[in-house]
Amino acid sequence: MPDFSRVWDVLVIGGGNAALCAAVTARMAGCSVLLIEHAPKAFRGGNSRHTRNMRTMHTAPTSVLTEAYLEDEYWDDLLRVTGGQTDEHLARMTIRLTQEALPFMEGCGVRFQPSLSGTLSLSRTNAFFLGGGKALVNAYYATAERLGIDILYDTEAVDLKMDDGFVREVVIDHRGFPETVRAKTVVASSGGFQADLEWLERGWGPAARNFLIRGTPYAKGKVLRNLLDQGVGQVGDPTQCHAVAIDGRAPKFDGGIVTRLDCVPFSVVVNKHGERFYDEGEDVWPKRYAIWGRLVAQQPDQVAYAIIDVKSEKLFMPSVFPAIKADTVGELAAKLGLDPAAVEKTVAEFNAACVPGEFNSTGLDGCRTEGLTPPKTHWARPITDAPFIGYPLRPGITFTYLGVKVDENARVLMDDGKPSANLFASGEIMAGSILGKGYLAGFGMAIGTVFGRIAGREAARNARN
Ligand SMILES: Cc1cc2nc3c(=O)[nH]c(=O)nc-3n(C[C@H](O)[C@H](O)[C@H](O)COP(=O)(O)OP(=O)(O)OC[C@H]3O[C@@H](n4cnc5c(N)ncnc54)[C@H](O)[C@@H]3O)c2cc1C
C-alpha cells in the first residue's frame, strides 16, 4: 500500500502514451512522480496500445522514414482533414516537435521498423513502432519503473478538487478504496470519453447503444467531465466522434486494428432490409473510411452488410473474423440473416446498372453504375462469380473530440481564458485543441508524445517553483 500521506511533485492521471511521456519527462527533470492507471496491469496503456505509427516531420531520410516530410506539407495535410478546425500555432508547434520526439522515444526503449521500400506513402510520413503500440507502451513502462516512478494500477482519479484553477488534491479509487492524493502539480492524460456509452448516447441518441468501441473500456471521460464541471475551458464538438466501419462481430471494447474492414469500395453495402444506402465507390478508401462508421450508425439497428464476389476477395486486408461465403447471393443473404429476395433484387439491379470499364483496384477507375440510386462511382463491376462473400459491419468508435483547452505549455485554460495554476493536460483529453474535426493517420500519437513531453517538462518546472 503506497504512503498516501506524502506529497508528490507530479501526479500523472492515465496510463497511455501521453501519460507515460509526461511522467518520464517529469522524472528525468528530477521530480517525484506518481502515475495512476485505471486499468489493471494486464490492460494498461489505453488506446495507445492499439496504435501502429506516429506521423513525423523530417527534413531528410532517416533510418525509419524515407525522403522528407516538411512542416508546410504536414500542416497542409492537417488543414485539409480538419477543414480549418485547428489552431495553427499549436498545430505547427506540434508538427515541428515530432522531429525531436523520435530520439526521445528511442531513448525510452521504443523501437521502430526500418522504412519500407518507399513506394507506400505512409513510409514517408509515418514512423512504425516495431511490435506495435503494445511494445511501445511496455518500453515506456519499463523506463518508468527503472527511473523510479511510482505506478498504481486499478486506480481511478474520481475528483480533482479545484479552487480557483488550482488543484488542491485528487480523490482516487484505489482498488475499490477511496483515497486522497496530494501533489504539487497534476497532469491529466486520461484519454477521451468514448467508452462511456451513456455520454455517447446524449449526442447520438439510443443508436449509441449499438456502437462498438475500438479501444480501451477505461476511457470513460470521468476526469474530463469533472474538469469541465469545475469551469475548465472546453474545446471540440461534444457530439462528434471518429467512427469507422468495423467487422460487426468485433467485441464491444478493445477489438483494435484487426477488426477494421477495408472491403467497402469493392462491395455493395446493404442495410438490414437488403437495400443500398450510399455510394460505396465515392473516393479512394483512405479518404472515405472515416465516413462509413457514421453511415452505418444511421442505418436501422446500426448494422450493414458488405457483399462482394470472389473477384474482390484478395483486394483488401482481411478481417480477423472469417468471411461468410455461399454459392449463391440468396444463400449468402440467408447466412447473413437478411431477406434473400431483397438482397437478390438489390444485387441484380446493381449488376444491370454497371457500365463496362477498366477495373483498377489501386486508383479511381471510373467503373461506375448508370441509372442507379444511390450510384456507385468507382470499382463498380457485376457481382456474379461464386463464392459470394459477406461481412457484417458496425460503427466502431475510435475517439471523441471534446476536450479541455490548453496553451502551448500544455497548461489547462479555464473558461475565462486564465491558465490553471498547477494543472496540465496531454493526449486525447486535449487533442480537440488541435484536431477539431477529421483525422490524419498517426497524428494522435504525435499530439500525445509532443504534449506529454511538454506537460512533463512544465509540470516539473511548476513543482520546483
Ligand atoms: C484501434 C486504434 C488504432 C489506432 N492507431 C493509431 C495509430 O496507428 N497512430 C496514431 O497516432 N493514433 C492511433 N490511434 C489513436 C491513438 O490511440 C490515440 O490518439 C492515443 O493513443 C491517445 O493517447 P492518450 O494517452 O491520450 O490516451 P490513451 O492511450 O487512451 O490512454 C488513456 C489512459 O487513461 C486511463 N484513464 C482513463 N480515465 C482514467 C481515470 N479516471 N483515472 C486513471 N486513469 C484513467 C486509461 O486507462 C488509459 O490508460 C488509434 C486508436 C485506436 C482505437
The ligand as a Tripos MOL2 file, in Angstrom:
@<TRIPOS>MOLECULE
LIG
   53    58     1     0     0
SMALL
NO_CHARGES

@<TRIPOS>ATOM
      1 C1         -7.6390    0.6950  -32.9380 C.3       1 LIG1
      2 C2         -6.9230    2.0250  -32.8480 C.ar      1 LIG1
      3 C3         -5.7990    2.2480  -33.6180 C.ar      1 LIG1
      4 C4         -5.1370    3.4610  -33.5680 C.ar      1 LIG1
      5 N1         -3.9950    3.6210  -34.3140 N.ar      1 LIG1
      6 C5         -3.3080    4.7710  -34.2220 C.ar      1 LIG1
      7 C6         -2.0370    4.9110  -34.8740 C.ar      1 LIG1
      8 O1         -1.5130    3.9860  -35.5140 O.2       1 LIG1
      9 N2         -1.3990    6.1190  -34.7640 N.ar      1 LIG1
     10 C7         -1.9180    7.1600  -34.0310 C.ar      1 LIG1
     11 O2         -1.3120    8.2270  -33.9810 O.2       1 LIG1
     12 N3         -3.0960    7.0340  -33.3740 N.ar      1 LIG1
     13 C8         -3.7930    5.8720  -33.4350 C.ar      1 LIG1
     14 N4         -4.9560    5.7380  -32.7300 N.ar      1 LIG1
     15 C9         -5.3700    6.8590  -31.8430 C.3       1 LIG1
     16 C10        -4.4850    6.7960  -30.5700 C.3       1 LIG1
     17 O3         -4.7580    5.5740  -29.9390 O.3       1 LIG1
     18 C11        -4.7360    7.9260  -29.5930 C.3       1 LIG1
     19 O4         -4.6670    9.1630  -30.2400 O.3       1 LIG1
     20 C12        -3.6800    7.9080  -28.4670 C.3       1 LIG1
     21 O5         -3.4260    6.6060  -28.0370 O.3       1 LIG1
     22 C13        -4.1530    8.7200  -27.2940 C.3       1 LIG1
     23 O6         -3.2340    8.5760  -26.2350 O.3       1 LIG1
     24 P1         -3.6560    9.0040  -24.7730 P.3       1 LIG1
     25 O7         -2.5100    8.6580  -23.8950 O.co2     1 LIG1
     26 O8         -4.1640   10.3730  -24.7590 O.co2     1 LIG1
     27 O9         -4.9230    8.0790  -24.4420 O.3       1 LIG1
     28 P2         -4.9940    6.5280  -24.1190 P.3       1 LIG1
     29 O10        -3.8660    5.7770  -24.7040 O.co2     1 LIG1
     30 O11        -6.3680    6.0730  -24.4550 O.co2     1 LIG1
     31 O12        -4.8020    6.4640  -22.5600 O.3       1 LIG1
     32 C14        -5.7750    6.9290  -21.6480 C.3       1 LIG1
     33 C15        -5.4190    6.2910  -20.3180 C.3       1 LIG1
     34 O13        -6.1380    6.9260  -19.2570 O.3       1 LIG1
     35 C16        -6.5870    5.9260  -18.3620 C.3       1 LIG1
     36 N5         -7.7060    6.5330  -17.6240 N.ar      1 LIG1
     37 C17        -8.8950    6.9540  -18.1130 C.ar      1 LIG1
     38 N6         -9.6320    7.5140  -17.1350 N.ar      1 LIG1
     39 C18        -8.8750    7.4430  -16.0090 C.ar      1 LIG1
     40 C19        -9.0930    7.8570  -14.6660 C.ar      1 LIG1
     41 N7        -10.2280    8.4670  -14.2910 N.pl3     1 LIG1
     42 N8         -8.1120    7.6140  -13.7500 N.ar      1 LIG1
     43 C20        -6.9480    6.9940  -14.1160 C.ar      1 LIG1
     44 N9         -6.7040    6.5830  -15.3770 N.ar      1 LIG1
     45 C21        -7.6640    6.8180  -16.3150 C.ar      1 LIG1
     46 C22        -6.9310    4.7630  -19.2620 C.3       1 LIG1
     47 O14        -6.9770    3.5440  -18.5440 O.3       1 LIG1
     48 C23        -5.7720    4.8140  -20.2450 C.3       1 LIG1
     49 O15        -4.6460    4.1510  -19.7230 O.3       1 LIG1
     50 C24        -5.6270    4.5120  -32.7410 C.ar      1 LIG1
     51 C25        -6.7640    4.2880  -31.9500 C.ar      1 LIG1
     52 C26        -7.3980    3.0510  -31.9860 C.ar      1 LIG1
     53 C27        -8.6030    2.8250  -31.1090 C.3       1 LIG1
@<TRIPOS>BOND
     1     1     2 1
     2     2     3 ar
     3     2    52 ar
     4     3     4 ar
     5     4     5 ar
     6     4    50 ar
     7     5     6 ar
     8     6     7 ar
     9     6    13 1
    10     7     8 2
    11     7     9 ar
    12     9    10 ar
    13    10    11 2
    14    10    12 ar
    15    12    13 ar
    16    13    14 ar
    17    14    15 1
    18    14    50 ar
    19    15    16 1
    20    16    17 1
    21    16    18 1
    22    18    19 1
    23    18    20 1
    24    20    21 1
    25    20    22 1
    26    22    23 1
    27    23    24 1
    28    24    25 2
    29    24    26 1
    30    24    27 1
    31    27    28 1
    32    28    29 2
    33    28    30 1
    34    28    31 1
    35    31    32 1
    36    32    33 1
    37    33    34 1
    38    33    48 1
    39    34    35 1
    40    35    36 1
    41    35    46 1
    42    36    37 ar
    43    36    45 ar
    44    37    38 ar
    45    38    39 ar
    46    39    40 ar
    47    39    45 ar
    48    40    41 1
    49    40    42 ar
    50    42    43 ar
    51    43    44 ar
    52    44    45 ar
    53    46    47 1
    54    46    48 1
    55    48    49 1
    56    50    51 ar
    57    51    52 ar
    58    52    53 1
@<TRIPOS>SUBSTRUCTURE
     1 LIG1         1 GROUP 0 **** ****
